[in-house]
């Protein structure tokens, strides 16, 4: 995944969901907050250990993921 330096995957953190910088904050949670009307400033007040770039990267990741195409693997 080129271009997403803040998105991490670890099976031992949040069940392997995409998280920000190894923290227990998922990209989906941040996207949900933005979709619910929270501003970046409000999110940073709620989660002071996050950075504005974390919110931006979560949104970029969600947009990329929404455009990704998944095809089933056929056994040979």
C-alpha positions, 0 to 999 in steps of 0.5 A: 500500500504505497502512499499510506505511511500512517495506516498500520495493520497488526493482527494483535491490534483491533483485530487487524483492522486498519489503524493509525500509527499502531494506535487502537484507533481505526481508520473506520472510526475516524471516517465515521466521526467525520461522516457524523459531522465532527470537524478535525479540530473536534476529533483532535480535542477528543483524541489528543494523541492523534494528529490532523494528518491522521484524520486526513490519511484515514479519509484518503485510505477510505476513498482508496478502499472504496475504489478498490476492486476485489475479485474472487480467487478461483482455484486452479 
